[in-house]
Amino acid sequence: MEIKVSNLNGKLPVTVLRLNGDFDSSSYRDFDKTAQNELDNGAQNFVVDFSDVPFMSSAGVRSLNALYKQLHAGLSEDEKNAAKKGIRSGSYAAPYLKLVNPSDKVFEVLKMTGLEMYLGIYDSETEALATF
């Protein structure tokens, strides 16, 4: 999988990870390394563009969930509890991590694993960026 990184400035700085290829056991380490590098350089808001990802396995799911957890690690216990309550009720959307344009197959994986319940999924990068 190829990963292109760009940084956009709107209301907040946003790091965009554009993926190209399968997000699976042979590529998740590249994603993890790239995301960690961006986190280490101060990134706090991410958009992951799935426009060119035909397939995602459980390894990709684990990587997305790991990034979500890292982005939320600094929350207070009250904020974490409020997020959990919101996820259960369907009213929560992750404020720091958005996904763009997953294929039908990738969306089914997100839905099966429950990630679509709390990760905002948008049709375009512009739409996702407007939510920050």
C-alpha positions as CSV (number, residue, x, y, z in Angstrom):
1,M,0.0,0.0,0.0
2,E,1.2,3.5,-0.8
3,I,0.5,6.3,1.7
4,K,0.6,10.0,0.7
5,V,0.7,12.5,3.5
6,S,-0.4,16.1,3.2
7,N,-1.1,18.7,5.8
8,L,-4.0,21.2,5.4
9,N,-4.8,24.3,7.3
10,G,-8.4,25.3,7.8
11,K,-9.9,26.1,11.2
12,L,-7.4,23.5,12.5
13,P,-4.4,21.8,11.0
14,V,-5.4,18.5,9.6
15,T,-3.1,15.6,8.4
16,V,-4.5,13.7,5.4
17,L,-3.4,10.2,4.8
18,R,-4.3,9.1,1.3
19,L,-4.1,5.3,1.0
20,N,-3.6,3.4,-2.2
21,G,-3.9,-0.4,-2.2
22,D,-5.1,-3.1,0.2
23,F,-5.1,-2.2,3.9
24,D,-4.2,-5.6,5.3
25,S,-1.6,-7.7,7.1
26,S,1.1,-6.8,4.5
27,S,0.5,-3.1,4.8
28,Y,-0.8,-2.2,8.2
29,R,2.7,-1.6,9.6
30,D,3.3,1.1,7.0
31,F,0.1,2.8,8.1
32,D,1.0,2.5,11.8
33,K,4.5,3.9,11.2
34,T,3.3,6.8,9.1
35,A,0.5,7.7,11.6
36,Q,3.0,7.5,14.5
37,N,5.5,9.7,12.7
38,E,2.8,12.3,12.1
39,L,1.7,12.1,15.8
40,D,5.3,12.5,16.9
41,N,5.5,15.6,14.7
42,G,2.4,17.1,16.5
43,A,-0.5,16.0,14.3
44,Q,-3.8,16.0,16.3
45,N,-6.4,15.7,13.6
46,F,-6.5,13.1,10.8
47,V,-8.5,12.4,7.7
48,V,-7.8,8.9,6.2
49,D,-8.8,8.8,2.5
50,F,-9.9,5.3,1.4
51,S,-10.8,6.3,-2.2
52,D,-8.2,3.9,-3.6
53,V,-8.5,1.0,-1.0
54,P,-10.3,-1.9,-2.5
55,F,-9.9,-4.2,0.5
56,M,-9.4,-3.9,4.3
57,S,-8.7,-6.8,6.6
58,S,-8.9,-7.0,10.4
59,A,-5.3,-5.7,10.5
60,G,-6.5,-2.4,9.0
61,V,-9.3,-2.3,11.5
62,R,-6.8,-2.7,14.3
63,S,-4.6,0.1,12.9
64,L,-7.5,2.5,12.7
65,N,-8.6,1.6,16.2
66,A,-5.1,2.1,17.5
67,L,-4.9,5.5,15.9
68,Y,-8.3,6.4,17.4
69,K,-7.0,5.3,20.9
70,Q,-3.8,7.4,20.6
71,L,-5.8,10.5,19.6
72,H,-8.1,10.1,22.6
73,A,-5.4,9.1,25.1
74,G,-5.2,12.6,26.6
75,L,-8.9,12.8,27.4
76,S,-10.0,13.0,31.0
77,E,-12.0,10.0,32.5
78,D,-15.2,12.1,32.3
79,E,-14.6,12.8,28.6
80,K,-13.8,9.1,27.9
81,N,-17.0,8.0,29.7
82,A,-19.0,10.6,27.8
83,A,-17.5,9.3,24.5
84,K,-18.4,5.7,25.5
85,K,-21.9,6.7,26.4
86,G,-22.3,8.6,23.1
87,I,-21.0,5.6,21.1
88,R,-23.6,3.3,22.8
89,S,-26.4,5.8,22.0
90,G,-25.2,6.5,18.5
91,S,-24.7,10.2,19.1
92,Y,-20.9,10.3,19.2
93,A,-18.5,10.9,16.3
94,A,-14.7,11.0,16.8
95,P,-13.6,14.6,16.7
96,Y,-10.0,13.9,15.7
97,L,-10.3,11.1,13.1
98,K,-12.5,11.1,10.0
99,L,-12.7,8.6,7.1
100,V,-13.3,9.5,3.4
101,N,-14.9,7.5,0.6
102,P,-14.5,3.9,1.6
103,S,-15.6,1.4,-1.1
104,D,-18.7,-0.8,-0.4
105,K,-16.4,-3.7,0.7
106,V,-14.4,-1.5,3.1
107,F,-17.6,0.1,4.4
108,E,-19.0,-3.4,5.2
109,V,-15.9,-4.2,7.2
110,L,-16.2,-0.9,9.1
111,K,-19.9,-1.7,9.7
112,M,-19.2,-5.3,10.8
113,T,-16.6,-4.2,13.3
114,G,-18.6,-1.2,14.6
115,L,-16.1,1.4,13.6
116,E,-18.7,3.2,11.5
117,M,-20.6,3.8,14.8
118,Y,-18.1,6.4,16.0
119,L,-15.8,7.3,13.1
120,G,-17.2,9.9,10.9
121,I,-17.4,8.7,7.3
122,Y,-17.7,11.2,4.5
123,D,-18.1,11.2,0.8
124,S,-15.3,13.8,0.1
125,E,-12.3,15.2,1.7
126,T,-13.8,18.7,1.6
127,E,-16.8,17.4,3.6
128,A,-14.6,15.8,6.2
129,L,-12.3,18.8,6.6
130,A,-15.4,21.0,7.2
131,T,-16.1,19.0,10.4
132,F,-12.9,20.1,12.2
